[in-house]
Amino acid sequence: MAFINYSDKRFLIIDDFENFRLSIKKMLDSFGVSKVDMAINGRDAVLACKNQDYDVILCDYNLGSGKNGQQVLDELRYTRRLKNTSLFLLITAEATKDMVLGALEHQPDAYLTKPITQSMLKNRLDRLMDEHYHVLPIKKAIDQNNIKQAIKECQKVLSKDSRSHKWCTRKLAELYYQNKDYDEAEQICQKQLEERKLDWPYLTLGKVAAARKNYPQALEYFNQLLAINPQYVNCYDEIAATYLAVGEPNKAQQAIMTGVQISPRSVHRQLKLAEISRQNDDLDTATQAYRNTVELGKNSIHDAVDNHLNFARCLSDNAEHDNSKEGKLQAKEALNILEQISKKYKDDPKLMIQSAMITSRVHAGQNNKDDAEKALNSALKAMENMGDGANPNTQLEMAKTLFANNRTEDAENILRQVIAENPDKQDLIDQANALLDEPVSIKNRIKAAAINLEAITAYEQQNFTTAIEKFTEALKFSSRHPGLNLNLIQAYLKQMSDSGLDKKTLDKCQTYLNNVNHIHASHPQFERYEALKSKIASLRQKLSA
């Protein structure tokens, strides 16, 4: 190991205890370090890094109130205030599995456990600086976002007999993947696996396969990785993304839940779990995941107002038409969250309309009609003031809020407007159609879907009487749903094909057709609706002939 000259290196020590800061500074002085800055909390540390580049940052994990060391590192990386050419060492007296895994996910250059001795610090710094020196040109190119140059520098190092061979090999594969040079990335990984069964090549191979849309191959690589290292938490993120890409959100949720169990202190992973489980109508999991996201996000750069709003939305949906003690507590918690963020972001007009809409739905769900209407009117006024500035997502949520307040016609008009004004945006059209079809609570949708499956099973077994009973029961929870109404009509038609035409039954079929006369040509059930409408009209003529 070459002699390390620290005299030209600038250090930053971050710790809330003065004695520890002075102790570390004294150690650094003995190494020949003359440029040392100090910060007593995360806010001051981020500010210091905004104004000055540091060669080495020594940061304690627990910094008292405010940001912790992990959040400091996360923010510095996110804002690119921490260069790749800098070293970040995370220090802690705590060593729980959750904390260590959470901290290591943010990839500090080293992780030091208290108490720290002078010899320990010197040995660790010397080794890190020596390794750092050999790959410095690569890191400089990455800081300059010059991926091609970084690849060339990696190749230079690998052409030599270098102690940095392992690091450079892995980095080169990552750079090739980042540059979409998939063949080269794949070749490096396969060669590595021929020499030794490491975990990281499988991750890169899986990502390459996913990028090529070869999702079965991607999952195979990810599973091979987990066979070697089931604690490789980032692999679960990739598995979840792959399942989402192939339209299997339930499997994606299971994958991300496993990742959360291994490393629960990741804001991003908790947020992803919240989003996927909400997509799956798993309100309990979504609510808890949003709660964790908000809690972990405190003092973090990822403390986004949308996370608070989505948390309140989940609580509102969970409390809807639930007058139990738990339902009332969830409604109260949602209102408290909205009040807090409305104070914090009082000058944000978009937040105010979102908050008012959710508030209205919370009160409507608890049958507080006056409060619900008051909040709704506030939201409508804010939306009117926005004019053309009201985006389609706001319009969709307003429609949902109007439905919750039994203003069905107004809600339908907004949804038809969204469909008419966004003919090329299928996702918005699908969302609008879904609200037109089922302007009911998530809990009622889930109940209707479960009973619908029972009814379909009976229908397939040609037990039309039971199928009719089940479809009718399902409609009690979701009366406007096209699939349910059209399924019921088909069951009645099958029954009449055996027992003969009946005017009362045809009248029932007409009623169920009327339940779904809101659908239009862009709706996936429209052709089926038109066909059944023609069939019933034909049968009526036949009966009256």
MARFI-610958 format. One line per field, with one value per residue (C-alpha): residue in three letters; x negated, y, z. Coordinates in nm, 2 decimals. Each point is the difference from the previous one (the first is absolute). Layout:
aa	c(ALA, ...) .
px	c(X, ...) .
py	c(Y, ...) .
pz	c(Z, ...) .
//
This chain:
aa	c(MET, ALA, PHE, ILE, ASN, TYR, SER, ASP, LYS, ARG, PHE, LEU, ILE, ILE, ASP, ASP, PHE, GLU, ASN, PHE, ARG, LEU, SER, ILE, LYS, LYS, MET, LEU, ASP, SER, PHE, GLY, VAL, SER, LYS, VAL, ASP, MET, ALA, ILE, ASN, GLY, ARG, ASP, ALA, VAL, LEU, ALA, CYS, LYS, ASN, GLN, ASP, TYR, ASP, VAL, ILE, LEU, CYS, ASP, TYR, ASN, LEU, GLY, SER, GLY, LYS, ASN, GLY, GLN, GLN, VAL, LEU, ASP, GLU, LEU, ARG, TYR, THR, ARG, ARG, LEU, LYS, ASN, THR, SER, LEU, PHE, LEU, LEU, ILE, THR, ALA, GLU, ALA, THR, LYS, ASP, MET, VAL, LEU, GLY, ALA, LEU, GLU, HIS, GLN, PRO, ASP, ALA, TYR, LEU, THR, LYS, PRO, ILE, THR, GLN, SER, MET, LEU, LYS, ASN, ARG, LEU, ASP, ARG, LEU, MET, ASP, GLU, HIS, TYR, HIS, VAL, LEU, PRO, ILE, LYS, LYS, ALA, ILE, ASP, GLN, ASN, ASN, ILE, LYS, GLN, ALA, ILE, LYS, GLU, CYS, GLN, LYS, VAL, LEU, SER, LYS, ASP, SER, ARG, SER, HIS, LYS, TRP, CYS, THR, ARG, LYS, LEU, ALA, GLU, LEU, TYR, TYR, GLN, ASN, LYS, ASP, TYR, ASP, GLU, ALA, GLU, GLN, ILE, CYS, GLN, LYS, GLN, LEU, GLU, GLU, ARG, LYS, LEU, ASP, TRP, PRO, TYR, LEU, THR, LEU, GLY, LYS, VAL, ALA, ALA, ALA, ARG, LYS, ASN, TYR, PRO, GLN, ALA, LEU, GLU, TYR, PHE, ASN, GLN, LEU, LEU, ALA, ILE, ASN, PRO, GLN, TYR, VAL, ASN, CYS, TYR, ASP, GLU, ILE, ALA, ALA, THR, TYR, LEU, ALA, VAL, GLY, GLU, PRO, ASN, LYS, ALA, GLN, GLN, ALA, ILE, MET, THR, GLY, VAL, GLN, ILE, SER, PRO, ARG, SER, VAL, HIS, ARG, GLN, LEU, LYS, LEU, ALA, GLU, ILE, SER, ARG, GLN, ASN, ASP, ASP, LEU, ASP, THR, ALA, THR, GLN, ALA, TYR, ARG, ASN, THR, VAL, GLU, LEU, GLY, LYS, ASN, SER, ILE, HIS, ASP, ALA, VAL, ASP, ASN, HIS, LEU, ASN, PHE, ALA, ARG, CYS, LEU, SER, ASP, ASN, ALA, GLU, HIS, ASP, ASN, SER, LYS, GLU, GLY, LYS, LEU, GLN, ALA, LYS, GLU, ALA, LEU, ASN, ILE, LEU, GLU, GLN, ILE, SER, LYS, LYS, TYR, LYS, ASP, ASP, PRO, LYS, LEU, MET, ILE, GLN, SER, ALA, MET, ILE, THR, SER, ARG, VAL, HIS, ALA, GLY, GLN, ASN, ASN, LYS, ASP, ASP, ALA, GLU, LYS, ALA, LEU, ASN, SER, ALA, LEU, LYS, ALA, MET, GLU, ASN, MET, GLY, ASP, GLY, ALA, ASN, PRO, ASN, THR, GLN, LEU, GLU, MET, ALA, LYS, THR, LEU, PHE, ALA, ASN, ASN, ARG, THR, GLU, ASP, ALA, GLU, ASN, ILE, LEU, ARG, GLN, VAL, ILE, ALA, GLU, ASN, PRO, ASP, LYS, GLN, ASP, LEU, ILE, ASP, GLN, ALA, ASN, ALA, LEU, LEU, ASP, GLU, PRO, VAL, SER, ILE, LYS, ASN, ARG, ILE, LYS, ALA, ALA, ALA, ILE, ASN, LEU, GLU, ALA, ILE, THR, ALA, TYR, GLU, GLN, GLN, ASN, PHE, THR, THR, ALA, ILE, GLU, LYS, PHE, THR, GLU, ALA, LEU, LYS, PHE, SER, SER, ARG, HIS, PRO, GLY, LEU, ASN, LEU, ASN, LEU, ILE, GLN, ALA, TYR, LEU, LYS, GLN, MET, SER, ASP, SER, GLY, LEU, ASP, LYS, LYS, THR, LEU, ASP, LYS, CYS, GLN, THR, TYR, LEU, ASN, ASN, VAL, ASN, HIS, ILE, HIS, ALA, SER, HIS, PRO, GLN, PHE, GLU, ARG, TYR, GLU, ALA, LEU, LYS, SER, LYS, ILE, ALA, SER, LEU, ARG, GLN, LYS, LEU, SER, ALA) .
px	c(0.00, -0.14, -0.04, 0.31, -0.05, 0.29, -0.13, 0.20, 0.32, 0.31, 0.21, 0.35, 0.09, 0.37, 0.11, 0.24, -0.25, -0.28, -0.23, 0.02, -0.06, -0.31, -0.12, 0.02, -0.16, -0.29, -0.05, 0.00, -0.25, -0.24, 0.04, -0.11, 0.35, 0.02, 0.33, 0.28, 0.36, 0.27, 0.37, 0.22, 0.32, 0.12, 0.13, -0.34, -0.18, 0.21, -0.06, -0.38, -0.01, 0.19, -0.27, -0.31, -0.12, -0.15, -0.25, 0.13, 0.32, 0.02, 0.37, 0.16, 0.33, 0.19, -0.01, 0.27, 0.31, 0.03, -0.18, -0.19, -0.32, 0.17, 0.23, -0.30, -0.17, 0.32, 0.06, -0.36, 0.02, 0.34, -0.10, -0.34, -0.18, -0.20, -0.24, -0.12, -0.35, 0.09, 0.01, 0.29, -0.05, 0.30, -0.06, 0.23, 0.02, 0.32, -0.03, 0.36, 0.06, 0.27, -0.23, -0.31, 0.19, 0.17, -0.32, -0.19, 0.26, -0.11, -0.35, -0.23, -0.37, -0.05, 0.20, -0.17, 0.12, -0.07, -0.22, -0.26, -0.37, -0.27, -0.17, 0.33, 0.10, -0.35, -0.01, 0.35, -0.07, -0.33, 0.16, 0.29, -0.21, -0.24, 0.29, 0.16, -0.32, -0.01, 0.35, 0.01, 0.00, 0.31, 0.18, -0.09, 0.15, 0.32, 0.03, -0.03, 0.28, -0.24, 0.09, -0.21, -0.31, 0.08, 0.01, -0.34, -0.15, 0.14, -0.16, -0.34, 0.01, 0.10, -0.28, -0.24, -0.05, 0.19, 0.14, 0.31, 0.08, 0.32, 0.13, -0.07, 0.15, 0.33, -0.01, -0.07, 0.30, 0.22, -0.13, 0.06, 0.36, 0.05, -0.12, 0.23, -0.30, 0.19, -0.22, -0.31, 0.16, 0.13, -0.35, -0.17, 0.26, -0.01, -0.38, 0.02, 0.24, -0.22, -0.28, 0.22, 0.36, 0.04, 0.33, -0.04, -0.04, 0.34, 0.15, -0.15, 0.09, 0.36, 0.01, -0.14, 0.27, 0.27, -0.13, 0.04, 0.35, -0.10, 0.18, 0.00, -0.38, -0.03, 0.19, -0.21, -0.32, 0.15, 0.10, -0.35, -0.14, 0.23, -0.10, -0.35, 0.09, 0.37, -0.09, -0.08, 0.27, -0.03, 0.08, 0.35, 0.05, -0.10, 0.23, 0.29, -0.07, -0.01, 0.34, 0.15, -0.13, 0.18, 0.32, -0.02, 0.03, 0.08, -0.33, -0.17, 0.15, -0.13, -0.35, -0.01, 0.14, -0.28, -0.25, 0.17, -0.02, -0.38, -0.07, 0.30, -0.17, 0.00, 0.24, 0.00, 0.09, 0.27, 0.15, -0.02, 0.18, 0.27, 0.05, 0.02, 0.22, 0.24, 0.01, 0.10, 0.27, -0.18, 0.08, -0.13, -0.35, 0.01, 0.10, -0.28, -0.26, 0.10, -0.02, -0.35, -0.09, 0.11, -0.18, -0.32, 0.02, 0.00, -0.30, -0.08, -0.03, 0.27, 0.26, 0.24, 0.34, 0.16, -0.11, 0.20, 0.30, 0.00, -0.03, 0.31, 0.18, -0.07, 0.14, 0.30, 0.07, -0.05, 0.24, 0.27, 0.34, -0.18, 0.16, -0.19, -0.26, -0.28, 0.18, 0.05, -0.37, -0.12, 0.23, -0.14, -0.36, 0.07, 0.14, -0.30, -0.24, 0.18, 0.01, -0.38, -0.11, 0.25, -0.17, -0.35, 0.07, 0.27, -0.11, 0.04, 0.33, -0.02, -0.04, 0.30, 0.23, -0.13, 0.03, 0.36, 0.11, -0.14, 0.15, 0.34, -0.03, -0.10, 0.30, 0.23, -0.13, 0.09, 0.34, -0.09, 0.19, -0.03, -0.38, -0.03, 0.19, -0.19, -0.33, 0.14, 0.11, -0.35, -0.16, 0.24, -0.07, -0.38, 0.04, 0.21, -0.28, -0.25, 0.20, -0.19, -0.27, 0.19, -0.18, 0.18, -0.11, 0.16, 0.32, 0.00, -0.03, 0.27, 0.23, -0.08, 0.08, 0.33, 0.10, -0.07, 0.23, 0.28, -0.04, 0.00, 0.09, -0.27, -0.26, 0.10, -0.02, -0.36, -0.10, 0.15, -0.19, -0.33, 0.07, 0.09, -0.30, -0.26, 0.08, -0.36, -0.06, 0.13, -0.11, 0.22, 0.29, -0.03, 0.00, 0.30, 0.19, -0.09, 0.16, 0.30, 0.04, -0.06, 0.04, 0.00, -0.25, -0.30, 0.15, 0.32, -0.19, -0.19, 0.32, 0.16, -0.30, -0.01, 0.37, -0.03, -0.26, 0.24, 0.27, -0.22, -0.09, 0.37, 0.06, -0.28, 0.16, 0.33, 0.16, 0.18, 0.23, -0.29, -0.20, 0.30, 0.02, -0.37, -0.02, 0.30, -0.17, -0.32, 0.20, 0.10, -0.36, -0.06, 0.32, -0.14, -0.28, 0.04, -0.16, 0.24, 0.31, -0.08, -0.10, 0.34, 0.18, -0.18, 0.09, 0.37, -0.02, -0.15, 0.27, 0.27, -0.15, 0.09, 0.33, 0.13, 0.05, 0.14, 0.11, -0.09, -0.35, -0.05, 0.11, -0.26, -0.26, 0.10, -0.05, -0.35, -0.07, 0.11, -0.24, -0.29, 0.13, -0.29, -0.25, -0.11, -0.20, -0.34, 0.11, -0.13, 0.35, 0.17, 0.03, 0.13, 0.25, 0.12, 0.03, 0.21, 0.22, 0.08, 0.06, 0.25, 0.18, 0.02, 0.15, 0.25, 0.12, 0.01, 0.21, 0.25, 0.04) .
py	c(0.00, 0.34, 0.28, 0.21, 0.38, 0.15, 0.36, 0.10, -0.18, 0.17, -0.18, 0.06, -0.14, -0.03, -0.08, 0.16, -0.05, 0.24, -0.23, -0.26, 0.26, 0.13, -0.35, -0.09, 0.33, -0.07, -0.34, 0.17, 0.26, -0.28, -0.14, 0.34, 0.12, 0.38, 0.08, -0.11, 0.13, -0.10, -0.02, -0.08, -0.12, -0.12, 0.34, 0.17, -0.30, 0.03, 0.38, -0.06, -0.24, 0.25, 0.26, -0.23, -0.32, -0.25, -0.28, -0.19, 0.03, -0.17, 0.00, -0.14, -0.19, 0.15, 0.38, 0.07, 0.18, 0.06, -0.21, -0.31, -0.10, -0.23, 0.29, 0.23, -0.25, -0.06, 0.37, 0.07, -0.28, 0.11, 0.36, -0.10, 0.21, -0.31, -0.08, -0.35, 0.13, 0.06, -0.26, -0.02, -0.20, -0.07, -0.04, -0.14, -0.16, -0.17, -0.33, -0.14, -0.20, 0.25, 0.30, -0.16, -0.13, 0.33, 0.19, -0.23, 0.03, 0.36, -0.13, 0.19, -0.06, -0.15, -0.07, 0.06, -0.12, 0.20, 0.01, 0.12, -0.01, 0.20, -0.31, -0.14, 0.32, 0.04, -0.35, 0.03, 0.33, -0.11, -0.30, 0.19, 0.28, -0.25, -0.18, 0.33, 0.13, -0.29, 0.06, 0.38, 0.06, -0.22, 0.18, 0.34, -0.11, -0.11, 0.33, 0.17, -0.23, -0.12, -0.37, -0.09, 0.15, -0.18, -0.33, 0.08, 0.07, -0.33, -0.18, 0.17, -0.12, -0.35, -0.02, 0.01, -0.24, 0.22, -0.06, 0.19, -0.27, -0.12, 0.35, 0.10, -0.32, 0.06, 0.37, -0.06, -0.24, 0.27, 0.27, -0.22, -0.06, 0.37, 0.08, -0.27, -0.20, -0.32, -0.25, 0.13, 0.00, -0.35, -0.12, 0.13, -0.16, -0.34, 0.00, 0.08, -0.28, -0.25, 0.09, 0.02, 0.00, 0.36, 0.17, 0.34, -0.14, -0.17, 0.34, 0.17, -0.29, 0.02, 0.37, -0.05, -0.27, 0.23, 0.29, -0.23, -0.09, -0.36, -0.01, -0.38, 0.00, 0.30, -0.18, -0.30, 0.20, 0.18, -0.33, -0.14, 0.30, -0.06, -0.36, 0.13, 0.29, 0.03, 0.32, 0.19, 0.25, 0.19, -0.32, 0.01, 0.35, -0.13, -0.30, 0.23, 0.22, -0.31, -0.13, 0.35, 0.00, -0.33, 0.11, -0.20, 0.26, -0.26, -0.18, 0.34, 0.08, -0.32, 0.07, 0.35, -0.11, -0.24, 0.28, 0.22, -0.28, -0.03, 0.38, 0.19, 0.34, 0.08, 0.29, -0.10, -0.37, 0.09, 0.24, -0.26, -0.25, 0.27, 0.07, -0.37, -0.11, 0.29, -0.10, -0.35, 0.15, -0.13, 0.30, -0.13, -0.06, 0.33, 0.20, -0.14, 0.04, 0.36, 0.05, -0.14, 0.21, 0.32, -0.09, -0.09, 0.30, 0.25, 0.23, -0.18, 0.15, -0.25, 0.15, 0.06, 0.15, -0.26, -0.27, 0.17, 0.05, -0.37, -0.11, 0.21, -0.14, -0.36, 0.08, 0.17, -0.31, -0.23, 0.20, 0.05, -0.11, -0.15, 0.14, -0.24, 0.14, -0.09, 0.17, 0.32, 0.00, -0.04, 0.28, 0.22, -0.09, 0.09, 0.34, 0.07, -0.08, 0.24, 0.27, -0.03, 0.01, 0.28, 0.21, -0.10, 0.07, 0.27, 0.19, -0.30, 0.04, -0.36, -0.14, 0.19, -0.15, -0.35, 0.04, 0.13, -0.29, -0.26, 0.18, -0.01, -0.37, -0.07, 0.18, -0.15, -0.35, 0.08, 0.14, 0.35, 0.15, 0.37, -0.02, -0.20, 0.25, 0.29, -0.16, -0.09, 0.36, 0.12, -0.25, 0.10, 0.37, -0.07, -0.21, 0.28, 0.25, -0.23, 0.01, -0.19, -0.06, -0.29, -0.31, -0.32, -0.18, 0.28, -0.04, -0.37, 0.05, 0.27, -0.25, -0.25, 0.26, 0.10, -0.37, -0.02, 0.29, -0.16, 0.26, -0.27, 0.22, 0.25, -0.28, -0.16, 0.33, 0.05, -0.36, 0.04, 0.32, -0.17, -0.28, 0.26, 0.22, -0.28, -0.23, -0.12, -0.06, -0.35, -0.01, 0.30, -0.14, -0.33, 0.18, 0.20, -0.31, -0.18, 0.28, 0.01, -0.38, -0.01, 0.32, -0.20, -0.06, -0.23, -0.23, -0.03, -0.06, -0.29, -0.15, 0.02, -0.15, -0.30, -0.07, 0.04, -0.28, -0.23, 0.09, -0.06, -0.35, -0.08, 0.13, -0.22, -0.30, 0.10, 0.06, 0.31, 0.04, 0.03, 0.22, 0.24, 0.01, 0.07, 0.27, 0.17, -0.01, 0.15, 0.28, 0.11, 0.11, 0.14, 0.07, 0.18, -0.25, -0.10, -0.34, -0.10, 0.14, -0.16, -0.33, -0.01, 0.07, -0.29, -0.23, 0.10, -0.06, -0.35, -0.07, 0.10, -0.21, -0.30, 0.12, 0.22, 0.38, 0.20, 0.37, 0.06, -0.14, 0.21, 0.31, -0.09, -0.03, 0.35, 0.14, -0.14, 0.14, 0.34, -0.03, 0.02, 0.24, 0.23, -0.20, 0.12, -0.11, 0.02, -0.24, -0.36, -0.13, 0.21, -0.26, -0.26, 0.26, 0.08, -0.37, -0.08, 0.31, -0.12, -0.35, 0.12, 0.23, -0.30, -0.23, 0.27, 0.01, -0.38, -0.01, 0.26, -0.15) .
pz	c(0.00, -0.10, 0.25, 0.02, 0.02, 0.18, 0.01, -0.31, 0.09, 0.13, 0.26, 0.14, 0.34, 0.07, 0.36, 0.25, 0.29, 0.03, 0.19, -0.28, -0.27, 0.18, 0.06, -0.37, -0.09, 0.23, -0.17, -0.34, 0.11, 0.09, -0.36, -0.14, -0.09, 0.02, -0.17, 0.22, 0.01, 0.25, 0.00, 0.30, -0.18, -0.34, -0.12, 0.06, -0.16, -0.32, -0.01, 0.05, -0.30, -0.21, 0.05, 0.01, -0.16, 0.25, -0.05, 0.30, 0.21, 0.34, 0.10, 0.31, -0.06, 0.30, -0.02, 0.25, -0.13, -0.37, -0.27, 0.09, -0.17, -0.25, -0.10, -0.04, -0.23, -0.19, -0.06, -0.10, -0.26, -0.12, -0.05, -0.14, 0.26, 0.10, -0.28, -0.09, 0.07, 0.36, 0.28, 0.24, 0.32, 0.22, 0.37, 0.26, 0.34, -0.10, -0.19, -0.04, -0.32, -0.13, 0.05, -0.15, -0.31, -0.04, 0.02, -0.23, -0.27, -0.04, -0.06, 0.23, -0.08, 0.34, 0.31, 0.34, 0.34, 0.31, 0.20, -0.25, 0.08, -0.18, -0.15, -0.12, -0.17, -0.16, -0.13, -0.15, -0.16, -0.14, -0.16, -0.14, -0.13, -0.17, -0.17, -0.09, -0.17, -0.24, -0.13, 0.02, -0.38, -0.02, 0.27, -0.15, -0.34, 0.18, 0.18, -0.34, -0.13, -0.26, -0.01, -0.30, 0.16, 0.32, -0.20, -0.16, 0.34, 0.14, -0.29, 0.07, 0.36, -0.10, -0.25, 0.29, 0.29, 0.24, 0.35, -0.13, -0.25, 0.17, 0.06, -0.36, -0.15, 0.18, -0.08, -0.37, -0.02, 0.16, -0.23, -0.31, 0.12, 0.07, -0.35, -0.14, -0.13, 0.11, -0.19, 0.17, 0.35, -0.06, -0.11, 0.31, 0.23, -0.17, 0.02, 0.37, 0.06, -0.18, 0.25, 0.31, 0.10, 0.12, 0.07, -0.18, -0.36, 0.03, 0.09, -0.30, -0.23, 0.12, -0.06, -0.35, -0.07, 0.13, -0.21, -0.30, 0.12, 0.05, 0.33, 0.07, -0.05, 0.23, 0.28, -0.05, 0.06, 0.30, 0.16, -0.06, 0.18, 0.30, 0.01, 0.08, 0.21, 0.12, 0.19, -0.32, 0.05, -0.33, -0.19, 0.14, -0.14, -0.34, 0.03, 0.09, -0.30, -0.23, 0.13, -0.05, -0.36, -0.07, 0.17, 0.32, 0.28, 0.27, -0.05, -0.02, 0.34, 0.15, -0.13, 0.13, 0.34, 0.04, -0.08, 0.27, 0.25, -0.05, -0.01, 0.13, 0.03, -0.37, -0.09, -0.37, 0.08, 0.24, -0.25, -0.28, 0.23, 0.07, -0.37, -0.10, 0.28, -0.06, -0.37, 0.13, 0.22, 0.31, 0.21, 0.33, -0.14, -0.20, 0.30, 0.22, -0.28, -0.05, 0.38, -0.01, -0.30, 0.17, 0.33, -0.18, -0.22, 0.29, -0.03, -0.33, -0.34, -0.10, 0.24, -0.29, 0.05, -0.23, 0.25, 0.27, -0.23, -0.11, 0.36, 0.07, -0.30, 0.12, 0.35, -0.16, -0.22, 0.30, 0.21, -0.26, 0.14, 0.30, 0.32, 0.22, 0.25, -0.24, -0.29, 0.19, 0.11, -0.35, -0.12, 0.28, -0.09, -0.36, 0.10, 0.23, -0.28, -0.23, 0.25, 0.07, -0.36, -0.08, 0.26, -0.12, -0.37, 0.04, -0.31, -0.23, -0.19, -0.15, 0.35, 0.13, -0.26, 0.06, 0.37, -0.03, -0.22, 0.24, 0.30, -0.18, -0.06, 0.36, 0.13, -0.26, 0.10, 0.36, -0.10, 0.11, -0.29, 0.10, 0.04, -0.32, -0.20, 0.15, -0.10, -0.34, -0.07, 0.10, -0.24, -0.28, 0.05, -0.01, -0.32, -0.16, 0.08, -0.17, -0.32, -0.27, 0.25, 0.15, -0.13, -0.08, 0.32, 0.20, -0.20, 0.06, 0.37, 0.00, -0.17, 0.27, 0.26, -0.17, -0.01, 0.37, 0.06, -0.22, -0.28, -0.26, -0.31, 0.08, 0.04, -0.33, -0.19, 0.12, -0.09, -0.35, -0.03, 0.09, -0.26, -0.27, 0.06, 0.02, -0.29, -0.03, 0.37, 0.05, 0.37, 0.08, -0.20, 0.19, 0.33, -0.10, -0.12, 0.33, 0.20, -0.22, 0.04, 0.38, 0.19, 0.32, 0.28, -0.05, 0.27, -0.20, -0.32, 0.17, 0.13, -0.34, -0.18, 0.24, -0.04, -0.38, -0.01, 0.18, -0.24, -0.30, 0.14, 0.03, -0.36, -0.14, 0.17, -0.17, 0.34, -0.12, 0.29, 0.25, -0.25, -0.01, 0.38, 0.03, -0.27, 0.16, 0.33, -0.14, -0.16, 0.35, 0.05, -0.35, -0.18, -0.30, -0.09, -0.37, 0.04, 0.28, -0.17, -0.33, 0.17, 0.17, -0.33, -0.16, 0.29, -0.05, -0.37, 0.06, 0.25, -0.25, -0.27, 0.22, 0.15, -0.28, -0.05, 0.28, 0.00, 0.36, -0.05, -0.31, 0.20, 0.26, -0.28, -0.13, 0.35, 0.02, -0.34, 0.12, 0.29, -0.24, -0.26, 0.10, -0.20, -0.34, -0.30, 0.17, 0.28, -0.02, 0.07, -0.26, -0.28, 0.24, 0.13, -0.35, -0.09, 0.31, -0.05, -0.36, 0.13, 0.26, -0.25, -0.24, 0.27, 0.10, -0.37, -0.01, 0.33, -0.12, -0.35) .
//
